[in-house]
């Protein structure tokens, strides 16, 4: 590979691959449940942000998906909100700074 680096991925055994698959499915289920609970109002954005440091699956949730799970917010509005708050479109919850978290909660509180 000219000019680049060749990274060799680790070879997983069938058992390791099966365990990784189960972990991925569990993480998707947690994120899906959180988004459903946001949609129905059973969970708040603040609760998700507070739980994220203790739950890796929520920590990996994209901020745009978090916003889109809220009632009345679609892809366009989520993009506008993130742009207004200076949050990159690819940002995940774990990548939000303290000020971005506060700005997001404040914005949603003012505009709900």
Beta strands, then each sheet from edge to edge (+ up, - down):
end
